């Protein structure tokens, strides 16, 4: 036990150094704060989008198969099942 007591100050110094190096804690994100978010890389955070420009899916023509695939993929992702990245247009 006497050997273990000498390690405590060292562990305390290591913990203090890591706390100084660590980035500041980010505030908790409220998912209900907005309908959409933009990811900012520096600092890494999500920023709520104030106004989302939407088009009802029913107005989009000729994309039924792609729409259904995307909706199914999104549902699987939200359920924690295997899903793919999706890019509609770009």
Secondary structure by P-SEA (a helix, b strand, c coil): caaaaaaaaaaaaaaaaaaaaccccccccccccccbbbbbcccbbbbbbccccccccccccccaaaaaaaaaaaaaaaaccbbbbbbccc
